[in-house]
Amino acid sequence: MMGNETDASPERPSIEAKIAELEAQVQQRPEDPALLTKLASQYYQLRNFEKTADLLAEVVRLQPDHVNAWDFQGICHFELGNYEAALADFRQAISLAPENPTLYADLGDTYLELGNLEEAKAAFAQVEALAPPDDPENRQRLRLAKEQFSQE
């Protein structure tokens, strides 16, 4: 016979427990970018994009050259529908790591969402130029973008 079951997924209690543990650690070390990033990742798993973006804003304040934090923050802003903020975050990440095709794909997806095809095409041209042939994720994103371009 099964015990009391809830609608929560099996991961949820462990995520919430991890958040509580990380929150306690952040209280002790509030200016630790690595710790803040770990906490942001946990909130992201719960799809709490606002809290995730807030934590990442603190990370980039503490460590302005943290490329992944800028990108991650941009993804949260995108998910929240804050496209202009997402564009700014992705541009900042690109300024720090102009060789990273994923950053251009994130930028391009945001331009596509805004209906700005010329800027999207320019971003995805960078993906095409930078993504190696064995980069299936960015190659797939490029293919999907090109399909959207052909429909316009």
N, CA, C and O of each residue as an XYZ file, in Angstrom:
608
protein
N       0.838     -1.190      0.000
C       0.000      0.000      0.000
C       0.880      1.249      0.000
O       1.898      1.309      0.690
N       0.468      2.245     -0.788
C       1.231      3.478     -0.895
C       0.959      4.365      0.310
O      -0.113      4.330      0.914
N       1.989      5.175      0.640
C       1.826      6.145      1.720
C       1.099      7.365      1.207
O       0.619      7.384      0.073
N       1.018      8.380      2.039
C       0.378      9.623      1.612
C       1.145     10.212      0.450
O       2.356     10.413      0.537
N       0.453     10.486     -0.627
C       1.093     11.064     -1.806
C       0.581     12.479     -2.001
O      -0.553     12.807     -1.649
N       1.437     13.302     -2.567
C       1.039     14.670     -2.889
C       1.194     14.855     -4.387
O       1.716     13.990     -5.090
N       0.729     15.996     -4.855
C       0.863     16.311     -6.275
C       2.265     16.782     -6.630
O       2.597     16.903     -7.810
N       3.097     17.050     -5.615
C       4.448     17.553     -5.887
C       5.275     16.484     -6.577
O       5.146     15.292     -6.296
N       6.119     16.933     -7.480
C       7.005     15.999     -8.150
C       8.048     15.519     -7.154
O       8.300     16.191     -6.153
N       8.662     14.361     -7.412
C       9.660     13.853     -6.484
C      10.851     14.809     -6.294
O      11.477     14.815     -5.234
N      11.165     15.627     -7.333
C      12.298     16.532     -7.224
C      12.001     17.744     -6.343
O      12.913     18.326     -5.756
N      10.748     18.117     -6.253
C      10.400     19.368     -5.593
C      10.892     19.446     -4.151
O      11.517     20.440     -3.782
N      10.636     18.440     -3.327
C      11.136     18.568     -1.946
C      12.660     18.722     -1.897
O      13.179     19.486     -1.084
N      13.370     18.004     -2.760
C      14.819     18.126     -2.724
C      15.264     19.504     -3.204
O      16.234     20.051     -2.680
N      14.580     20.068     -4.182
C      14.921     21.416     -4.641
C      14.639     22.419     -3.528
O      15.463     23.289     -3.243
N      13.490     22.295     -2.912
C      13.147     23.232     -1.840
C      14.100     23.091     -0.659
O      14.462     24.088     -0.033
N      14.510     21.868     -0.350
C      15.482     21.659      0.717
C      16.825     22.273      0.337
O      17.487     22.896      1.168
N      17.222     22.098     -0.908
C      18.479     22.669     -1.382
C      18.419     24.193     -1.329
O      19.398     24.839     -0.954
N      17.279     24.771     -1.701
C      17.114     26.226     -1.631
C      17.270     26.705     -0.195
O      17.967     27.686      0.063
N      16.630     26.026      0.728
C      16.727     26.419      2.148
C      18.184     26.365      2.611
O      18.659     27.263      3.305
N      18.879     25.309      2.219
C      20.289     25.161      2.590
C      21.140     26.285      1.978
O      21.977     26.882      2.654
N      20.909     26.560      0.692
C      21.674     27.616      0.021
C      21.333     28.997      0.569
O      22.218     29.840      0.712
N      20.059     29.237      0.876
C      19.654     30.527      1.454
C      20.402     30.764      2.770
O      20.860     31.873      3.044
N      20.518     29.703      3.580
C      21.248     29.820      4.852
C      22.719     30.143      4.593
O      23.316     30.950      5.306
N      23.298     29.515      3.579
C      24.697     29.789      3.244
C      24.873     31.211      2.723
O      25.865     31.872      3.030
N      23.902     31.683      1.930
C      23.968     33.047      1.400
C      23.891     34.064      2.546
O      24.510     35.126      2.478
N      23.132     33.737      3.592
C      23.081     34.630      4.756
C      24.471     34.813      5.361
O      24.824     35.894      5.834
N      25.248     33.737      5.335
C      26.612     33.786      5.877
C      27.594     34.454      4.906
O      28.518     35.150      5.327
N      27.382     34.234      3.609
C      28.303     34.744      2.587
C      27.511     35.419      1.459
O      27.450     34.894      0.348
N      26.905     36.577      1.741
C      26.020     37.215      0.748
C      26.733     37.748     -0.486
O      26.075     38.094     -1.467
N      28.040     37.822     -0.464
C      28.769     38.370     -1.609
C      29.574     37.290     -2.331
O      30.612     37.579     -2.926
N      29.099     36.062     -2.276
C      29.764     34.938     -2.936
C      29.043     34.643     -4.251
O      27.976     34.029     -4.244
N      29.622     35.078     -5.394
C      28.938     34.895     -6.677
C      28.631     33.430     -7.001
O      27.573     33.136     -7.557
N      29.524     32.520     -6.668
C      29.290     31.100     -6.962
C      28.092     30.575     -6.183
O      27.279     29.820     -6.716
N      27.986     30.972     -4.939
C      26.868     30.547     -4.108
C      25.549     31.147     -4.608
O      24.528     30.460     -4.664
N      25.581     32.413     -4.964
C      24.384     33.063     -5.511
C      23.950     32.413     -6.822
O      22.755     32.269     -7.082
N      24.913     32.024     -7.640
C      24.597     31.364     -8.911
C      23.964     29.995     -8.667
O      23.015     29.619     -9.356
N      24.480     29.257     -7.700
C      23.882     27.951     -7.358
C      22.440     28.132     -6.890
O      21.553     27.375     -7.284
N      22.214     29.137     -6.050
C      20.860     29.405     -5.576
C      19.954     29.815     -6.741
O      18.806     29.376     -6.821
N      20.464     30.645     -7.632
C      19.689     31.056     -8.809
C      19.295     29.840     -9.640
O      18.172     29.766    -10.138
N      20.206     28.895     -9.790
C      19.912     27.683    -10.575
C      18.763     26.887     -9.962
O      17.936     26.328    -10.682
N      18.713     26.839     -8.655
C      17.633     26.117     -7.987
C      16.283     26.814     -8.219
O      15.283     26.159     -8.513
N      16.268     28.133     -8.085
C      15.032     28.873     -8.349
C      14.609     28.731     -9.814
O      13.418     28.672    -10.117
N      15.586     28.677    -10.712
C      15.274     28.500    -12.129
C      14.571     27.159    -12.351
O      13.627     27.077    -13.136
N      15.023     26.124    -11.672
C      14.382     24.810    -11.808
C      12.918     24.851    -11.387
O      12.098     24.085    -11.893
N      12.596     25.745    -10.466
C      11.200     25.929    -10.047
C      10.456     26.907    -10.958
O       9.289     27.219    -10.717
N      11.131     27.387    -12.000
C      10.587     28.345    -12.951
C      10.233     29.684    -12.290
O       9.325     30.390    -12.729
N      10.967     30.011    -11.230
C      10.810     31.301    -10.572
C      11.828     32.247    -11.214
O      12.887     32.526    -10.651
N      11.476     32.728    -12.401
C      12.404     33.514    -13.206
C      12.710     34.870    -12.581
O      13.818     35.387    -12.728
N      11.743     35.443    -11.890
C      11.967     36.749    -11.271
C      13.014     36.648    -10.169
O      13.948     37.449    -10.122
N      12.866     35.675     -9.289
C      13.847     35.484     -8.210
C      15.217     35.126     -8.794
O      16.247     35.606     -8.321
N      15.217     34.281     -9.823
C      16.470     33.901    -10.470
C      17.165     35.137    -11.034
O      18.362     35.327    -10.820
N      16.424     35.975    -11.748
C      17.005     37.188    -12.341
C      17.520     38.128    -11.256
O      18.573     38.743    -11.422
N      16.792     38.246    -10.148
C      17.242     39.107     -9.048
C      18.576     38.630     -8.485
O      19.475     39.431     -8.230
N      18.695     37.327     -8.295
C      19.951     36.772     -7.777
C      21.091     36.987     -8.769
O      22.212     37.313     -8.379
N      20.795     36.802    -10.051
C      21.828     36.980    -11.067
C      22.239     38.444    -11.212
O      23.387     38.736    -11.545
N      21.313     39.357    -10.966
C      21.663     40.785    -10.977
C      22.711     41.054     -9.895
O      23.623     41.856    -10.097
N      22.583     40.399     -8.774
C      23.571     40.542     -7.708
C      24.907     39.912     -8.126
O      25.972     40.454     -7.833
N      24.841     38.776     -8.805
C      26.068     38.120     -9.273
C      26.825     39.051    -10.217
O      28.032     39.234    -10.061
N      26.140     39.639    -11.189
C      26.845     40.498    -12.151
C      27.273     41.821    -11.515
O      28.216     42.456    -11.987
N      26.599     42.236    -10.466
C      27.069     43.417     -9.722
C      28.415     43.094     -9.055
O      29.344     43.901     -9.074
N      28.492     41.900     -8.471
C      29.707     41.481     -7.785
C      30.817     41.084     -8.750
O      31.999     41.291     -8.473
N      30.426     40.516     -9.878
C      31.394     39.988    -10.843
C      30.933     40.358    -12.256
O      30.355     39.529    -12.959
N      31.187     41.603    -12.669
C      30.658     42.100    -13.948
C      31.134     41.344    -15.185
O      30.542     41.489    -16.254
N      32.177     40.551    -15.065
C      32.674     39.798    -16.218
C      32.190     38.348    -16.230
O      32.763     37.509    -16.925
N      31.151     38.054    -15.473
C      30.601     36.691    -15.374
C      29.658     36.447    -16.563
O      28.459     36.714    -16.487
N      30.225     35.940    -17.648
C      29.489     35.761    -18.902
C      28.232     34.928    -18.707
O      27.154     35.307    -19.166
N      28.364     33.799    -18.031
C      27.212     32.904    -17.870
C      26.101     33.547    -17.053
O      24.922     33.292    -17.303
N      26.459     34.371    -16.085
C      25.426     35.051    -15.290
C      24.661     36.050    -16.153
O      23.439     36.160    -16.042
N      25.372     36.777    -17.011
C      24.682     37.701    -17.924
C      23.736     36.935    -18.843
O      22.594     37.343    -19.051
N      24.220     35.821    -19.392
C      23.392     35.026    -20.300
C      22.186     34.441    -19.568
O      21.060     34.509    -20.061
N      22.423     33.880    -18.411
C      21.374     33.260    -17.599
C      20.327     34.306    -17.211
O      19.125     34.040    -17.251
N      20.796     35.493    -16.837
C      19.877     36.582    -16.502
C      19.042     36.960    -17.727
O      17.845     37.222    -17.611
N      19.680     36.987    -18.902
C      18.953     37.291    -20.132
C      17.866     36.265    -20.424
O      16.766     36.613    -20.853
N      18.186     35.005    -20.187
C      17.194     33.939    -20.389
C      16.000     34.152    -19.464
O      14.853     33.977    -19.876
N      16.268     34.530    -18.217
C      15.166     34.799    -17.281
C      14.333     35.984    -17.745
O      13.103     35.934    -17.716
N      15.003     37.050    -18.172
C      14.252     38.207    -18.673
C      13.416     37.828    -19.889
O      12.286     38.294    -20.034
N      13.963     36.985    -20.765
C      13.210     36.497    -21.922
C      11.967     35.749    -21.442
O      10.862     36.002    -21.922
N      12.146     34.836    -20.505
C      11.019     34.042    -19.992
C       9.945     34.921    -19.338
O       8.761     34.586    -19.363
N      10.366     36.029    -18.763
C       9.427     36.966    -18.133
C       8.791     37.930    -19.143
O       7.919     38.722    -18.788
N       9.238     37.853    -20.406
C       8.717     38.755    -21.427
C       9.381     40.121    -21.410
O       8.902     41.047    -22.064
N      10.476     40.261    -20.673
C      11.233     41.511    -20.620
C      12.309     41.471    -21.704
O      13.499     41.335    -21.418
N      11.865     41.593    -22.950
C      12.754     41.355    -24.083
C      13.863     42.393    -24.207
O      14.989     42.048    -24.565
N      13.568     43.643    -23.920
C      14.615     44.673    -24.018
C      15.705     44.412    -22.981
O      16.890     44.571    -23.276
N      15.316     44.014    -21.771
C      16.308     43.671    -20.746
C      17.099     42.439    -21.177
O      18.308     42.367    -20.957
N      16.420     41.472    -21.789
C      17.109     40.270    -22.275
C      18.133     40.646    -23.333
O      19.265     40.163    -23.299
N      17.750     41.505    -24.273
C      18.689     41.936    -25.308
C      19.926     42.587    -24.692
O      21.053     42.311    -25.105
N      19.709     43.447    -23.709
C      20.835     44.120    -23.053
C      21.756     43.108    -22.374
O      22.979     43.228    -22.448
N      21.165     42.114    -21.713
C      21.965     41.087    -21.040
C      22.766     40.268    -22.051
O      23.953     40.012    -21.846
N      22.118     39.859    -23.136
C      22.818     39.055    -24.142
C      23.931     39.864    -24.810
O      25.011     39.338    -25.082
N      23.663     41.143    -25.072
C      24.709     41.988    -25.669
C      25.910     42.117    -24.724
O      27.061     42.098    -25.160
N      25.624     42.249    -23.430
C      26.711     42.341    -22.453
C      27.511     41.043    -22.436
O      28.741     41.074    -22.409
N      26.832     39.919    -22.450
C      27.522     38.623    -22.470
C      28.387     38.502    -23.729
O      29.530     38.048    -23.665
N      27.833     38.911    -24.865
C      28.584     38.854    -26.128
C      29.809     39.752    -26.068
O      30.862     39.397    -26.600
N      29.689     40.904    -25.433
C      30.850     41.803    -25.343
C      31.981     41.156    -24.547
O      33.151     41.482    -24.749
N      31.634     40.242    -23.646
C      32.629     39.551    -22.825
C      33.152     38.267    -23.473
O      34.275     37.842    -23.204
N      32.331     37.655    -24.326
C      32.710     36.377    -24.962
C      32.195     36.340    -26.394
O      31.285     35.570    -26.703
N      32.764     37.162    -27.271
C      32.241     37.264    -28.640
C      32.415     35.993    -29.476
O      31.886     35.910    -30.584
N      33.139     35.015    -28.965
C      33.346     33.762    -29.693
C      32.302     32.695    -29.337
O      32.357     31.585    -29.866
N      31.365     33.013    -28.460
C      30.405     32.028    -27.957
C      29.130     32.028    -28.810
O      28.352     32.979    -28.735
N      28.896     30.988    -29.615
C      27.725     30.984    -30.504
C      26.401     30.930    -29.760
O      25.396     31.423    -30.272
N      26.368     30.350    -28.577
C      25.118     30.252    -27.813
C      24.581     31.633    -27.461
O      23.369     31.851    -27.455
N      25.468     32.547    -27.173
C      25.041     33.902    -26.826
C      24.343     34.567    -28.009
O      23.341     35.260    -27.836
N      24.876     34.352    -29.210
C      24.242     34.904    -30.416
C      22.901     34.223    -30.691
O      21.957     34.864    -31.155
N      22.822     32.929    -30.404
C      21.545     32.232    -30.591
C      20.498     32.786    -29.632
O      19.343     32.976    -30.014
N      20.899     33.048    -28.380
C      19.960     33.641    -27.417
C      19.517     35.024    -27.884
O      18.339     35.370    -27.795
N      20.464     35.806    -28.378
C      20.145     37.135    -28.907
C      19.199     37.007    -30.100
O      18.203     37.724    -30.194
N      19.521     36.089    -31.008
C      18.694     35.892    -32.195
C      17.281     35.450    -31.864
O      16.321     35.922    -32.472
N      17.149     34.546    -30.904
C      15.813     34.100    -30.497
C      14.988     35.263    -29.948
O      13.780     35.348    -30.173
N      15.659     36.151    -29.229
C      14.947     37.308    -28.672
C      14.490     38.239    -29.791
O      13.361     38.730    -29.777
N      15.369     38.478    -30.757
C      14.956     39.304    -31.903
C      13.816     38.648    -32.673
O      12.905     39.334    -33.137
N      13.859     37.326    -32.812
C      12.747     36.636    -33.480
C      11.448     36.852    -32.718
O      10.404     37.112    -33.316
N      11.518     36.743    -31.401
C      10.324     36.941    -30.576
C       9.756     38.342    -30.767
O       8.541     38.536    -30.733
N      10.636     39.311    -30.967
C      10.212     40.698    -31.179
C       9.813     40.981    -32.628
O       9.312     42.063    -32.934
N      10.036     40.007    -33.521
C       9.703     40.194    -34.924
C      10.732     41.004    -35.692
O      10.446     41.480    -36.790
N      11.917     41.167    -35.136
C      12.977     41.922    -35.793
C      13.850     40.939    -36.570
O      14.880     40.475    -36.080
N      13.415     40.634    -37.793
C      14.072     39.590    -38.582
C      15.483     39.957    -39.019
O      16.356     39.091    -39.060
N      15.722     41.206    -39.340
C      17.066     41.588    -39.792
C      18.093     41.378    -38.686
O      19.169     40.829    -38.925
N      17.758     41.815    -37.483
C      18.682     41.618    -36.357
C      18.806     40.129    -36.022
O      19.892     39.658    -35.684
N      17.709     39.397    -36.114
C      17.744     37.954    -35.853
C      18.655     37.258    -36.861
O      19.458     36.399    -36.496
N      18.521     37.639    -38.132
C      19.370     37.039    -39.174
C      20.842     37.334    -38.910
O      21.692     36.462    -39.087
N      21.143     38.543    -38.492
C      22.536     38.908    -38.202
C      23.079     38.084    -37.032
O      24.221     37.627    -37.063
N      22.257     37.902    -36.011
C      22.691     37.107    -34.850
C      22.915     35.653    -35.255
O      23.911     35.042    -34.867
N      21.991     35.104    -36.032
C      22.144     33.705    -36.430
C      23.250     33.507    -37.469
O      23.776     32.402    -37.603
N      23.607     34.553    -38.197
C      24.783     34.464    -39.072
C      26.035     34.261    -38.225
O      26.956     33.550    -38.626
N      26.060     34.887    -37.058
C      27.178     34.690    -36.131
C      27.179     33.263    -35.579
O      28.238     32.657    -35.414
N      25.999     32.735    -35.296
C      25.904     31.344    -34.837
C      26.487     30.432    -35.909
O      27.286     29.540    -35.622
N      26.076     30.671    -37.143
C      26.555     29.833    -38.252
C      28.075     29.917    -38.392
O      28.741     28.916    -38.652
N      28.607     31.113    -38.217
C      30.056     31.305    -38.361
C      30.843     30.701    -37.200
O      31.969     30.239    -37.389
N      30.262     30.703    -36.010
C      31.022     30.322    -34.817
C      30.772     28.902    -34.317
O      31.662     28.292    -33.724
N      29.578     28.372    -34.548
C      29.249     27.055    -33.992
C      29.945     25.964    -34.790
O      29.781     25.882    -36.007
N      30.719     25.127    -34.111
C      31.364     24.028    -34.829
C      30.321     23.014    -35.316
O      29.220     22.945    -34.770
N      30.666     22.236    -36.334
C      29.712     21.255    -36.870
C      29.227     20.248    -35.819
O      28.126     19.710    -35.932
N      30.057     19.996    -34.796
C      29.672     19.031    -33.765
C      28.998     19.696    -32.564
O      29.092     19.196    -31.443
N      28.322     20.814    -32.794
C      27.569     21.527    -31.756
C      26.082     21.360    -32.075
O      25.472     22.252    -32.665
N      25.498     20.225    -31.689
C      24.131     19.936    -32.130
C      23.087     20.941    -31.627
O      22.131     21.245    -32.341
N      23.257     21.450    -30.427
C      22.248     22.376    -29.899
C      22.185     23.664    -30.722
O      21.110     24.081    -31.152
N      23.339     24.285    -30.935
C      23.333     25.536    -31.701
C      23.016     25.296    -33.170
O      22.379     26.139    -33.802
N      23.439     24.178    -33.724
C      23.087     23.858    -35.113
C      21.573     23.668    -35.254
O      20.984     24.088    -36.249
N      20.950     23.037    -34.261
C      19.493     22.865    -34.282
C      18.788     24.219    -34.175
O      17.824     24.479    -34.896
N      19.266     25.071    -33.283
C      18.675     26.400    -33.137
C      18.810     27.193    -34.437
O      17.897     27.925    -34.820
N      19.934     27.046    -35.104
C      20.158     27.710    -36.389
C      19.174     27.198    -37.439
O      18.589     27.988    -38.178
N      18.992     25.883    -37.507
C      18.032     25.304    -38.465
C      16.617     25.827    -38.209
O      15.904     26.192    -39.144
N      16.219     25.861    -36.937
C      14.871     26.347    -36.603
C      14.704     27.816    -36.983
O      13.656     28.217    -37.488
N      15.728     28.605    -36.740
C      15.658     30.025    -37.100
C      15.543     30.192    -38.605
O      14.752     31.003    -39.086
N      16.327     29.430    -39.345
C      16.265     29.527    -40.812
C      14.884     29.128    -41.326
O      14.395     29.702    -42.299
N      14.258     28.155    -40.681
C      12.881     27.782    -41.072
C      11.949     28.961    -40.847
O      11.092     29.237    -41.686
N      12.102     29.661    -39.732
C      11.257     30.825    -39.478
C      11.519     31.931    -40.497
O      10.587     32.598    -40.947
N      12.783     32.125    -40.860
C      13.118     33.149    -41.847
C      12.453     32.842    -43.182
O      11.970     33.744    -43.867
N      12.432     31.569    -43.545
C      11.869     31.189    -44.843
C      10.346     31.329    -44.878
O       9.756     31.408    -45.956
N       9.714     31.360    -43.717
C       8.261     31.512    -43.652
C       7.830     32.960    -43.694
O       6.656     33.257    -43.915
N       8.758     33.850    -43.488
C       8.420     35.289    -43.446
C       8.359     35.887    -44.845
O       8.090     37.078    -44.996
